[in-house]
Amino acid sequence: MLRLFVGDDWAEDHHDVEVMDTAGRRLAKTRVPEGVAGMARLHAILGGLVDDADEVEVLVGIETDRGPWVGALVAAGYTVLAVNPLQAARFRDRLGVSGAKSDAGDAHVLADMVRTHSHELRPVAGDSARAEAVKVVARAHKTMIWDRTRHTQRLRHALRDYFPAALAAFDDLDAADTLELLAKAPTPAAAARLTIPQISAALKRARRRNVADKATAIAAALRSEQLGQPEVVAQAYAASVQALLAVLTVLNTQIKTLQGQVEAHFGQHPAAEIIASQPGLGQVLGARVLAEFGDDPDRYRSAKARKNYAGTSPITRASGKKKVALARFVHNDRLIDALTTQAQSALMWSRGARDYYDRQRARGVGHYAALRQLANRLVGILHGCLKTGTLYNETTAWPDPAQQSAA
């Protein structure tokens, strides 16, 4: 069977494409537009290079694994290999050290990389439409949470500069009652005039407990003597804080709305029950794990492959007599965040997970390293459950060490 190797370097509105044969000879080189017209042009170019379309295998190297263009390539029957941009950059250095770079040159690098290293590259996963839908809403939800954290830190820095009493009064700067009270009184002078009934009303609307005690404590903190700024400067800070408060209010609303979408889409997925049965995984965290792992049953050949993709398994560096195991620093940030959070939660819900973590700590392993090892173990357990189609079972997942030794 004839094999064609395609390098596809995509930009915002076009794709630079180069086609090679098995000997590395360039068969075609062109630029096609993004969209239906560009895809039709690509099909025409490839079709003109062969006599029988059934006797050719097309391998496409591209630096992304999602989007309509990738979906169209897969639908056309091409083998699409997602190339990490870091891999492509390292491969480019092998072909030349001048530092020169162009879109056409990158297409050549991708084509040659696919030609010589296709066996080591990861094909785009054949995830279902339901898994893609979960990924879209789960990623949007997490991105908004990260945005809220950034805006909350900006609010904290601004308050520290002109209104330190607010930091003493409010524990959660992104909480509904905090946002309401700061919007009503964004300057130290205005906040000092807030009455206990006004503060209590905001706390009640936020469904706080011990309203009377908290209202008294907040009022006392807001009226405490603090270093400040001149009135004109304080007013300028207040204007900027009002803008941050508005953004945080909208983010809180949209995060709550998107959470409902995440739970709804995740609940419709066939693997939702198995994933949610894992210790430390609920609807939202389970959706994030599903979104990043995908649901292609053939994507991970073993538990080790899934752990390597997750970034929880260690890497070994050996040189001469020196051999060390290190954490992976190149990983999917969203996935490792979800798995680490799961491991932290599993300490409270799983006796086996807690014992495993305690054993690592007893060996002198630090907290974060022990948590990462626990996350690695939990990924293996999840892989086994998904492969066999069974729910999590505490006894099966964490056999008694004493029984194992006896056996």
C-alpha positions as CSV (number, residue, x, y, z in Angstrom):
1,M,0.0,0.0,0.0
2,L,1.3,3.5,-0.9
3,R,1.8,5.8,2.0
4,L,1.7,9.6,1.8
5,F,3.0,11.8,4.7
6,V,1.4,15.2,5.1
7,G,2.7,18.1,7.3
8,D,0.0,20.6,8.1
9,D,1.1,23.8,9.8
10,W,-2.0,25.7,10.6
11,A,-2.4,29.4,11.3
12,E,-5.5,31.5,12.1
13,D,-6.9,31.5,8.5
14,H,-4.8,29.1,6.5
15,H,-2.8,25.9,6.4
16,D,0.7,25.4,4.9
17,V,0.8,21.8,3.6
18,E,3.6,19.6,2.3
19,V,3.3,16.0,1.1
20,M,6.1,13.5,1.0
21,D,6.5,9.9,-0.1
22,T,8.3,7.2,1.8
23,A,11.7,8.2,0.4
24,G,11.3,11.8,1.7
25,R,10.7,13.3,-1.8
26,R,8.4,16.3,-1.8
27,L,5.3,15.6,-3.9
28,A,3.4,18.7,-3.2
29,K,3.7,22.0,-1.4
30,T,0.9,24.6,-1.1
31,R,-1.1,26.9,1.2
32,V,-4.8,26.3,1.5
33,P,-7.4,28.4,3.3
34,E,-9.2,27.4,6.5
35,G,-12.7,25.9,6.1
36,V,-14.6,23.9,3.5
37,A,-12.8,25.3,0.5
38,G,-9.4,24.6,2.0
39,M,-10.4,21.0,2.9
40,A,-11.7,20.4,-0.6
41,R,-8.4,21.8,-2.1
42,L,-6.4,19.4,0.1
43,H,-8.5,16.4,-0.9
44,A,-8.0,17.4,-4.6
45,I,-4.2,17.6,-4.1
46,L,-3.9,14.2,-2.5
47,G,-6.3,12.6,-5.0
48,G,-4.2,13.9,-7.9
49,L,-1.1,12.1,-6.5
50,V,-2.6,8.6,-6.6
51,D,-4.5,6.5,-9.1
52,D,-6.4,4.3,-6.7
53,A,-7.6,6.0,-3.5
54,D,-8.3,2.7,-1.9
55,E,-4.6,1.7,-2.1
56,V,-3.2,4.7,-0.3
57,E,-2.7,5.5,3.4
58,V,-2.5,9.2,4.3
59,L,-0.8,10.2,7.6
60,V,-1.2,13.8,8.6
61,G,1.0,15.5,11.3
62,I,-0.5,18.6,12.8
63,E,0.1,20.5,16.1
64,T,-3.4,20.2,17.5
65,D,-5.8,17.4,18.3
66,R,-9.2,19.2,18.1
67,G,-11.2,21.5,16.0
68,P,-13.4,21.2,12.9
69,W,-10.3,20.9,10.6
70,V,-9.0,17.9,12.5
71,G,-12.5,16.4,12.6
72,A,-12.7,16.7,8.9
73,L,-9.3,15.0,8.4
74,V,-10.4,12.1,10.5
75,A,-13.8,11.9,8.8
76,A,-11.9,11.7,5.4
77,G,-10.2,8.5,6.6
78,Y,-6.7,10.0,7.2
79,T,-4.6,9.0,10.1
80,V,-4.1,12.2,12.0
81,L,-1.1,12.3,14.4
82,A,-1.2,15.1,17.0
83,V,2.4,16.4,17.4
84,N,3.3,18.3,20.5
85,P,4.7,21.7,19.6
86,L,7.7,21.1,21.8
87,Q,8.4,17.8,19.9
88,A,8.2,19.7,16.6
89,A,10.5,22.4,17.8
90,R,13.1,19.8,18.9
91,F,12.8,18.0,15.6
92,R,13.3,21.3,13.7
93,D,16.6,21.7,15.5
94,R,17.7,18.4,14.1
95,L,17.2,19.6,10.5
96,G,19.0,23.0,11.0
97,V,20.6,25.0,13.7
98,S,20.3,28.5,12.2
99,G,17.1,29.3,14.1
100,A,15.2,30.1,10.8
101,K,11.5,29.5,11.0
102,S,8.6,29.8,8.6
103,D,5.2,28.2,8.2
104,A,6.2,26.4,5.0
105,G,9.3,25.1,6.8
106,D,7.2,23.9,9.7
107,A,5.0,22.0,7.3
108,H,8.2,20.3,6.0
109,V,9.3,19.4,9.5
110,L,5.9,17.9,10.4
111,A,5.8,15.8,7.2
112,D,9.3,14.5,7.7
113,M,8.6,13.8,11.4
114,V,5.5,11.8,10.4
115,R,7.4,9.9,7.8
116,T,10.2,8.8,10.1
117,H,8.5,8.7,13.5
118,S,4.9,7.9,13.0
119,H,5.2,4.8,15.1
120,E,6.1,7.0,18.1
121,L,3.4,9.6,17.6
122,R,0.0,9.6,19.2
123,P,-3.0,9.3,16.8
124,V,-5.9,11.7,17.5
125,A,-8.3,9.9,19.8
126,G,-11.6,8.8,18.5
127,D,-13.6,10.3,21.3
128,S,-17.4,10.2,21.2
129,A,-19.5,13.3,20.6
130,R,-20.7,13.1,24.3
131,A,-17.1,13.1,25.5
132,E,-16.4,16.1,23.4
133,A,-19.4,17.9,24.8
134,V,-18.3,17.2,28.3
135,K,-14.8,18.5,27.4
136,V,-16.2,21.8,26.1
137,V,-18.3,22.6,29.2
138,A,-15.8,21.2,31.7
139,R,-12.9,23.2,30.3
140,A,-15.0,26.4,30.1
141,H,-16.1,25.9,33.7
142,K,-12.6,25.4,35.0
143,T,-11.3,28.3,32.9
144,M,-13.8,30.6,34.5
145,I,-12.8,29.4,38.0
146,W,-9.2,30.2,37.1
147,D,-10.3,33.6,35.9
148,R,-12.2,34.2,39.1
149,T,-9.1,33.4,41.1
150,R,-7.0,35.9,39.1
151,H,-9.6,38.6,39.6
152,T,-9.8,37.9,43.3
153,Q,-6.1,38.2,43.6
154,R,-6.2,41.6,41.8
155,L,-9.0,42.7,44.2
156,R,-6.9,41.6,47.2
157,H,-3.9,43.6,46.0
158,A,-6.0,46.7,45.4
159,L,-7.6,46.5,48.8
160,R,-4.2,46.0,50.5
161,D,-3.0,49.3,48.9
162,Y,-5.9,51.5,50.1
163,F,-8.4,49.5,52.3
164,P,-6.6,47.0,54.5
165,A,-9.6,46.9,56.9
166,A,-11.6,45.0,54.2
167,L,-9.0,42.2,54.2
168,A,-9.4,41.9,58.0
169,A,-13.2,41.9,57.8
170,F,-13.8,39.5,54.9
171,D,-12.4,36.0,54.6
172,D,-13.7,35.1,51.1
173,L,-13.3,38.0,48.8
174,D,-15.3,36.3,46.0
175,A,-18.2,35.4,48.3
176,A,-21.6,36.9,47.5
177,D,-21.9,38.8,50.8
178,T,-18.4,40.3,50.4
179,L,-19.1,41.5,46.9
180,E,-22.4,43.0,47.9
181,L,-20.9,44.9,50.9
182,L,-17.8,46.1,49.0
183,A,-20.0,47.3,46.1
184,K,-22.2,49.3,48.6
185,A,-19.2,50.7,50.4
186,P,-16.0,50.6,48.4
187,T,-14.0,53.1,50.4
188,P,-12.9,52.9,54.1
189,A,-15.0,55.9,55.0
190,A,-18.2,54.5,53.4
191,A,-17.5,51.0,54.9
192,A,-17.2,52.5,58.4
193,R,-20.7,53.9,58.1
194,L,-22.2,50.5,57.3
195,T,-24.7,49.5,60.1
196,I,-25.0,46.0,61.6
197,P,-28.5,45.5,60.1
198,Q,-27.1,46.3,56.6
199,I,-24.3,43.8,57.1
200,S,-26.7,41.2,58.6
201,A,-29.0,41.5,55.6
202,A,-26.2,40.8,53.2
203,L,-25.0,37.8,55.3
204,K,-28.6,36.4,55.3
205,R,-28.9,36.7,51.6
206,A,-25.7,34.8,51.3
207,R,-27.1,32.1,53.7
208,R,-24.4,32.5,56.2
209,R,-24.6,31.0,59.7
210,N,-24.1,32.9,63.0
211,V,-25.2,36.1,61.3
212,A,-25.3,38.2,64.5
213,D,-21.7,37.4,65.6
214,K,-20.3,37.7,62.1
215,A,-22.0,41.0,61.5
216,T,-20.6,42.4,64.7
217,A,-17.1,41.2,63.9
218,I,-17.2,42.6,60.3
219,A,-18.5,46.0,61.6
220,A,-15.7,46.2,64.2
221,A,-13.0,45.3,61.6
222,L,-14.3,47.9,59.1
223,R,-14.3,50.6,61.8
224,S,-10.8,49.7,63.1
225,E,-8.0,52.2,62.7
226,Q,-5.9,51.5,59.7
227,L,-3.4,53.2,57.5
228,G,-5.0,54.7,54.4
229,Q,-4.7,56.8,51.3
230,P,-5.7,60.4,50.6
231,E,-9.4,60.7,49.8
232,V,-8.9,61.4,46.0
233,V,-6.6,58.3,45.8
234,A,-9.1,56.2,47.7
235,Q,-11.8,57.2,45.3
236,A,-9.7,56.2,42.3
237,Y,-9.0,52.8,43.9
238,A,-12.7,52.5,44.6
239,A,-13.5,53.0,40.9
240,S,-11.1,50.2,39.9
241,V,-12.4,47.9,42.7
242,Q,-16.0,48.5,41.5
243,A,-15.0,47.2,38.1
244,L,-13.4,44.1,39.6
245,L,-16.5,43.5,41.8
246,A,-18.7,43.6,38.7
247,V,-16.5,41.1,36.9
248,L,-16.5,38.7,39.9
249,T,-20.3,38.9,40.3
250,V,-20.7,37.9,36.6
251,L,-18.2,35.1,36.9
252,N,-19.9,33.7,40.0
253,T,-23.2,33.6,38.1
254,Q,-21.8,32.0,35.0
255,I,-19.7,29.5,37.0
256,K,-22.8,28.3,38.7
257,T,-24.7,28.1,35.4
258,L,-21.9,26.2,33.7
259,Q,-21.7,23.8,36.6
260,G,-25.2,22.7,35.9
261,Q,-24.2,22.1,32.3
262,V,-21.2,20.1,33.3
263,E,-23.3,17.9,35.6
264,A,-26.0,17.5,32.9
265,H,-23.6,16.5,30.1
266,F,-21.5,14.3,32.4
267,G,-24.6,12.5,33.7
268,Q,-25.5,11.5,30.1
269,H,-22.2,9.8,29.4
270,P,-22.2,5.9,29.6
271,A,-19.0,5.9,31.8
272,A,-20.3,8.5,34.3
273,E,-21.4,6.0,36.9
274,I,-18.0,4.2,36.8
275,I,-16.0,7.4,37.0
276,A,-18.2,8.9,39.8
277,S,-17.8,5.8,41.8
278,Q,-14.1,6.5,42.2
279,P,-13.0,7.9,45.6
280,G,-12.7,11.7,45.5
281,L,-14.5,12.1,42.2
282,G,-17.9,13.8,42.1
283,Q,-19.9,15.1,39.1
284,V,-17.7,18.1,38.3
285,L,-14.3,16.6,39.1
286,G,-15.3,13.4,37.3
287,A,-16.4,15.4,34.3
288,R,-13.0,17.0,34.1
289,V,-11.2,13.7,34.3
290,L,-13.4,12.3,31.6
291,A,-12.9,15.4,29.4
292,E,-9.1,15.2,29.6
293,F,-8.7,11.4,29.3
294,G,-11.4,11.1,26.6
295,D,-13.5,7.9,26.1
296,D,-11.7,6.2,23.1
297,P,-11.5,2.6,24.4
298,D,-8.3,1.9,22.3
299,R,-6.4,5.1,23.3
300,Y,-4.6,3.6,26.3
301,R,-3.1,0.2,25.8
302,S,-2.4,-0.3,29.5
303,A,-2.7,1.4,32.8
304,K,0.9,2.5,32.4
305,A,0.0,4.3,29.2
306,R,-2.8,6.1,30.9
307,K,-0.6,7.1,33.8
308,N,2.1,8.4,31.5
309,Y,-0.5,10.5,29.7
310,A,-1.8,11.8,33.0
311,G,1.6,12.9,34.0
312,T,1.4,11.2,37.4
313,S,4.0,8.5,36.7
314,P,7.6,9.4,37.4
315,I,10.3,9.6,34.7
316,T,13.8,8.0,35.1
317,R,17.0,9.9,34.4
318,A,20.0,7.6,34.2
319,S,23.6,8.5,33.3
320,G,26.6,6.5,34.3
321,K,26.2,5.3,37.9
322,K,23.5,7.9,38.7
323,K,19.8,7.0,38.4
324,V,17.0,9.2,39.7
325,A,13.2,9.1,39.4
326,L,11.6,12.6,39.0
327,A,8.2,14.0,38.6
328,R,6.9,14.8,35.1
329,F,6.8,18.5,34.5
330,V,5.4,18.3,31.0
331,H,1.8,17.3,31.4
332,N,-1.8,18.3,30.8
333,D,-2.3,21.0,33.4
334,R,-6.1,20.5,33.6
335,L,-5.8,16.8,34.1
336,I,-3.1,16.9,36.7
337,D,-5.0,19.5,38.6
338,A,-8.1,17.3,38.6
339,L,-6.2,14.2,39.6
340,T,-4.3,15.9,42.4
341,T,-7.6,17.3,43.8
342,Q,-9.1,13.8,43.6
343,A,-6.2,12.3,45.6
344,Q,-6.6,15.0,48.2
345,S,-10.3,14.2,48.5
346,A,-9.7,10.5,48.5
347,L,-7.8,10.8,51.7
348,M,-11.1,11.5,53.5
349,W,-13.3,9.0,51.7
350,S,-11.1,5.9,51.1
351,R,-9.4,4.0,53.9
352,G,-7.1,2.3,51.4
353,A,-6.1,5.6,49.9
354,R,-5.3,7.0,53.3
355,D,-3.2,4.0,54.3
356,Y,-1.3,4.2,51.0
357,Y,-0.6,7.9,51.5
358,D,0.5,7.3,55.1
359,R,2.9,4.6,54.0
360,Q,4.6,7.0,51.6
361,R,4.9,9.6,54.3
362,A,6.3,7.1,56.7
363,R,9.1,6.4,54.1
364,G,10.0,10.1,54.3
365,V,8.2,11.1,51.1
366,G,7.0,14.7,51.2
367,H,3.3,15.6,51.1
368,Y,3.0,16.6,47.4
369,A,5.2,13.7,46.3
370,A,3.0,11.3,48.3
371,L,-0.1,12.9,46.9
372,R,1.2,12.5,43.3
373,Q,2.0,8.8,44.0
374,L,-1.5,8.3,45.3
375,A,-3.0,10.0,42.2
376,N,-0.9,7.7,40.1
377,R,-2.3,4.7,41.9
378,L,-5.9,6.0,41.5
379,V,-5.4,6.5,37.7
380,G,-4.5,2.8,37.5
381,I,-7.6,1.8,39.5
382,L,-9.7,4.0,37.2
383,H,-8.2,2.4,34.1
384,G,-9.0,-1.1,35.4
385,C,-12.6,-0.1,36.2
386,L,-13.1,1.4,32.8
387,K,-11.6,-1.6,31.0
388,T,-13.7,-4.1,32.8
389,G,-16.8,-2.0,33.1
390,T,-17.0,-2.3,36.9
391,L,-17.7,0.1,39.6
392,Y,-15.0,1.0,42.2
393,N,-14.7,-1.5,45.0
394,E,-12.6,-0.6,48.1
395,T,-11.5,-4.1,48.9
396,T,-10.5,-4.9,45.3
397,A,-8.7,-1.7,44.8
398,W,-6.7,-1.8,48.1
399,P,-5.9,-5.4,49.0
400,D,-4.8,-5.9,52.6
401,P,-0.9,-5.7,52.5
402,A,-0.7,-8.5,55.2
403,Q,-2.8,-10.9,53.1
404,Q,-0.7,-10.1,50.0
405,S,2.5,-10.9,52.0
406,A,1.0,-14.2,53.2
407,A,0.1,-15.1,49.7
